[in-house]
Amino acid sequence: MCRWAAYIGEPIFLEEIVSAPGRSLTVQSLAARECKSGTNGDGFGVAWYGERPEPGLFRDVLPAWSDPNLRSLAQQVKSGLFLAHVRASTGSATSRNNCHPFACGRWSFMHNGQLGGYERLRRRIDMLIPDELYECRKGATDSEALFLLALAEGLDADPYGAMLRATARLEALAREAGTAPYMRLTAAFSDGQRLFAVRYASDDEAPTLYHRYSRSRQGRAVVSEPLEADEGDWEAIPPGHFAEITADGARLRPFEPMGKAASAA
């Protein structure tokens, strides 16, 4: 599975998350500690917000640990809101269009996890994406499909409800097909002003997710696993929760796509 990190707060250089820490995202691409796949070498990407509403996007298929362009970019680009991802494919091809984060308009999105039986369900899933959003479908992953379904479900106006409904639709397909594990996910997404994250699984194996405030950076990071081995103040986001992340904290709400919360959203 993949590793990712996102940040919101006072502008910092991307390297302060991506490459500088002792357990940076680049280090995790080669030797992750809290996922089944210790190596996440199937590409990488960063999406960052600056002076324009749409995010800048840089993705490639090289392993993050061996790409000098990523290191150079991270040393020079400064942003107050960005997403970064290193990929371990769960089946789809290693291509630039399959690397996270994905972007559509002002929204960016990245994901770690899997949808059970995705290859069997892919055609049905693609048919759920409205025509007006399908032009944003550049790759072939379940992650991008979840993103576009959430946009179709009203991500602009209701990020929480849209992600609930989109996740529920995909999980229902997997349950109907009997392809367990039906859904495991952590995801982060942003419209350039707000940052959201979610941690959920249909079983007891939700991928890890943490957040932490940094006084030196005056901002908050949300990550798949801690960025320094000796920092003990990372706070876990509990499984089955949706978070709105700000520099001041994480506002949590229960996230139960197949439960009462989804039908009420």
VMD Tcl script that draws the C-alpha trace (Angstrom):
set ca {
  {0.00 0.00 0.00}
  {1.00 3.63 -0.50}
  {2.29 6.29 1.87}
  {1.24 9.93 1.80}
  {1.48 13.22 3.67}
  {-0.41 16.52 3.52}
  {0.19 19.91 5.15}
  {-1.80 23.07 5.91}
  {-0.52 26.18 7.67}
  {2.10 28.85 7.20}
  {3.96 28.33 3.89}
  {6.92 25.96 4.13}
  {9.23 24.34 1.61}
  {7.90 21.01 0.43}
  {11.16 19.36 1.53}
  {10.15 19.83 5.20}
  {7.64 17.00 4.65}
  {8.82 15.29 1.47}
  {12.57 14.81 1.91}
  {14.15 16.50 4.96}
  {12.76 14.61 8.00}
  {14.46 11.43 9.20}
  {11.33 9.44 8.27}
  {10.34 11.66 5.35}
  {8.01 10.54 2.61}
  {11.04 9.84 0.42}
  {12.48 7.55 3.11}
  {9.10 5.85 3.45}
  {9.08 5.18 -0.30}
  {12.05 2.86 0.26}
  {11.45 1.62 3.81}
  {7.96 2.20 5.20}
  {7.27 0.76 8.64}
  {3.49 0.74 9.03}
  {2.17 -0.89 5.88}
  {2.25 -4.32 4.27}
  {4.53 -3.16 1.47}
  {7.72 -1.64 2.86}
  {8.69 -0.40 -0.59}
  {6.55 2.17 -2.37}
  {8.43 2.52 -5.63}
  {5.68 2.69 -8.29}
  {5.88 6.45 -8.76}
  {5.21 9.57 -6.74}
  {3.49 12.94 -6.95}
  {2.95 16.29 -5.28}
  {0.09 18.77 -5.62}
  {0.52 22.23 -4.15}
  {-1.45 25.46 -4.00}
  {0.01 28.90 -4.63}
  {-1.29 32.07 -6.26}
  {-3.87 30.36 -8.47}
  {-6.95 28.36 -7.46}
  {-5.88 25.21 -9.32}
  {-3.05 23.15 -7.83}
  {0.35 22.69 -9.36}
  {0.97 19.02 -10.08}
  {4.20 17.06 -10.51}
  {4.12 13.27 -10.91}
  {6.45 10.65 -12.30}
  {6.90 6.88 -12.43}
  {10.40 6.78 -10.93}
  {10.77 5.75 -7.28}
  {10.76 8.87 -5.09}
  {14.07 7.91 -3.47}
  {15.93 8.03 -6.79}
  {14.45 11.08 -8.51}
  {16.69 14.18 -8.28}
  {13.96 16.35 -9.85}
  {11.67 15.70 -6.89}
  {14.39 16.64 -4.41}
  {15.20 19.82 -6.33}
  {11.56 20.85 -6.63}
  {10.93 20.19 -2.92}
  {13.88 22.40 -2.01}
  {12.55 25.34 -4.03}
  {8.73 25.25 -3.88}
  {7.04 26.77 -0.83}
  {3.33 26.32 -0.10}
  {0.84 26.62 2.75}
  {-1.22 23.69 1.49}
  {0.09 20.64 -0.33}
  {-0.34 16.88 -0.80}
  {2.46 14.38 -1.47}
  {2.25 10.66 -2.25}
  {4.48 7.65 -2.93}
  {2.79 4.75 -4.67}
  {2.69 0.98 -4.29}
  {0.35 -0.31 -6.96}
  {-2.38 -2.78 -6.03}
  {-2.73 -3.91 -9.63}
  {-3.03 -1.02 -12.06}
  {-0.12 -0.12 -14.31}
  {2.84 2.02 -13.30}
  {2.18 5.14 -15.36}
  {2.20 8.87 -14.74}
  {-1.60 9.06 -15.07}
  {-1.97 6.48 -12.31}
  {0.28 8.37 -9.89}
  {-1.33 10.40 -7.12}
  {-2.37 13.08 -6.36}
  {-5.12 13.45 -8.92}
  {-6.53 16.86 -9.81}
  {-9.79 18.08 -11.32}
  {-10.42 21.82 -11.35}
  {-9.38 23.24 -7.99}
  {-9.61 19.88 -6.20}
  {-6.71 17.52 -5.54}
  {-7.00 14.00 -4.10}
  {-4.75 11.14 -2.99}
  {-5.51 7.72 -1.54}
  {-4.02 4.68 0.12}
  {-5.97 1.45 0.17}
  {-7.92 -0.88 -2.07}
  {-11.36 -1.73 -3.36}
  {-11.96 -5.47 -3.40}
  {-12.40 -6.91 -6.90}
  {-11.71 -3.61 -8.64}
  {-10.55 -5.19 -11.91}
  {-13.84 -7.10 -12.16}
  {-15.86 -4.01 -11.29}
  {-13.93 -1.36 -13.20}
  {-16.32 -1.07 -16.17}
  {-19.34 -0.71 -13.88}
  {-17.52 1.87 -11.80}
  {-16.51 3.95 -14.81}
  {-20.13 4.05 -15.90}
  {-21.03 5.73 -12.59}
  {-18.84 8.76 -13.42}
  {-20.92 11.52 -15.11}
  {-19.93 12.64 -18.60}
  {-19.04 16.13 -17.42}
  {-16.43 14.70 -15.03}
  {-15.15 11.84 -17.17}
  {-12.73 14.13 -18.99}
  {-10.81 14.22 -15.68}
  {-10.46 10.42 -15.79}
  {-6.86 10.23 -17.00}
  {-5.76 6.95 -15.40}
  {-7.16 3.54 -14.52}
  {-7.11 3.36 -10.71}
  {-9.87 2.82 -8.17}
  {-8.47 5.86 -6.34}
  {-9.19 8.26 -9.20}
  {-12.64 6.72 -9.66}
  {-13.45 7.33 -5.98}
  {-12.32 10.95 -6.35}
  {-14.51 11.60 -9.38}
  {-17.51 9.88 -7.79}
  {-17.08 12.12 -4.74}
  {-17.05 15.17 -7.02}
  {-20.24 13.88 -8.62}
  {-21.79 13.43 -5.18}
  {-21.25 17.11 -4.31}
  {-17.72 17.46 -2.95}
  {-17.79 21.25 -3.41}
  {-20.78 21.85 -1.16}
  {-20.59 18.85 1.20}
  {-17.17 17.15 1.40}
  {-18.20 14.86 4.25}
  {-21.47 13.67 2.71}
  {-19.99 13.37 -0.78}
  {-17.16 11.13 0.39}
  {-19.59 9.02 2.44}
  {-21.87 8.48 -0.51}
  {-19.07 7.80 -3.00}
  {-17.39 5.29 -0.67}
  {-20.73 3.59 0.02}
  {-21.45 3.18 -3.70}
  {-18.11 1.49 -4.34}
  {-18.24 -0.67 -1.23}
  {-21.76 -1.82 -2.14}
  {-20.47 -3.02 -5.52}
  {-17.65 -4.97 -3.87}
  {-20.04 -6.54 -1.36}
  {-22.43 -7.51 -4.14}
  {-19.56 -9.18 -5.99}
  {-18.31 -10.86 -2.79}
  {-14.77 -9.58 -3.32}
  {-13.41 -8.98 0.19}
  {-11.73 -6.96 1.56}
  {-14.47 -4.68 0.31}
  {-12.91 -1.33 1.18}
  {-9.80 -0.09 2.93}
  {-8.83 3.52 2.62}
  {-7.14 6.58 3.89}
  {-7.47 9.63 1.68}
  {-6.67 13.33 1.74}
  {-8.22 15.95 -0.50}
  {-8.31 19.72 -0.81}
  {-9.95 22.56 -2.73}
  {-7.04 24.92 -2.08}
  {-8.67 26.43 1.00}
  {-9.64 23.42 3.09}
  {-7.93 20.09 3.79}
  {-9.83 16.89 4.56}
  {-8.75 13.36 5.46}
  {-10.55 10.08 6.07}
  {-9.62 6.71 7.57}
  {-11.93 3.75 7.05}
  {-12.09 0.00 6.39}
  {-14.93 -2.48 5.98}
  {-12.90 -4.86 8.18}
  {-10.54 -4.30 11.11}
  {-7.50 -3.37 9.00}
  {-7.81 0.34 8.25}
  {-4.52 1.83 7.02}
  {-2.70 4.02 9.54}
  {-3.20 7.79 9.74}
  {-1.79 10.46 12.08}
  {-1.78 14.23 12.51}
  {0.43 16.65 14.40}
  {0.88 20.40 14.96}
  {4.36 21.86 14.48}
  {5.18 25.08 16.33}
  {8.27 25.62 14.18}
  {6.19 25.33 11.01}
  {3.02 26.87 12.51}
  {1.01 24.29 10.65}
  {-0.36 20.76 10.80}
  {0.63 17.67 8.91}
  {-1.53 14.59 8.36}
  {0.49 11.51 7.40}
  {0.37 7.77 6.83}
  {3.14 7.36 9.39}
  {5.23 9.72 11.56}
  {7.98 11.74 9.91}
  {10.50 11.38 12.75}
  {11.22 8.28 14.80}
  {11.69 10.25 18.05}
  {8.49 12.35 17.87}
  {5.94 10.85 20.22}
  {3.21 13.46 19.90}
  {1.67 12.26 16.63}
  {-2.03 11.66 17.25}
  {-3.77 8.79 15.46}
  {-7.00 9.48 13.60}
  {-9.27 6.61 14.71}
  {-10.62 4.16 12.12}
  {-14.04 5.11 10.84}
  {-13.52 8.86 11.05}
  {-13.52 11.84 8.71}
  {-11.35 14.85 9.60}
  {-11.31 18.48 8.56}
  {-7.68 19.46 9.10}
  {-6.64 23.00 9.98}
  {-3.45 24.41 11.45}
  {-5.30 24.54 14.79}
  {-6.56 20.97 14.90}
  {-8.54 18.13 13.39}
  {-12.33 18.20 13.64}
  {-13.46 14.55 13.59}
  {-16.78 13.05 12.54}
  {-17.78 9.37 12.40}
  {-17.44 7.90 8.93}
  {-19.73 4.90 8.35}
  {-20.47 4.59 4.62}
  {-22.67 1.53 5.00}
  {-24.38 2.73 8.19}
  {-26.90 5.32 9.30}
  {-24.55 8.24 8.70}
  {-24.44 7.57 4.95}
  {-28.21 7.37 4.52}
  {-28.66 10.59 6.50}
  {-25.93 12.55 4.68}
}
mol new
graphics top color blue
foreach p $ca { graphics top sphere $p radius 0.5 }
foreach p [lrange $ca 0 end-1] q [lrange $ca 1 end] { graphics top cylinder $p $q radius 0.2 }
display resetview
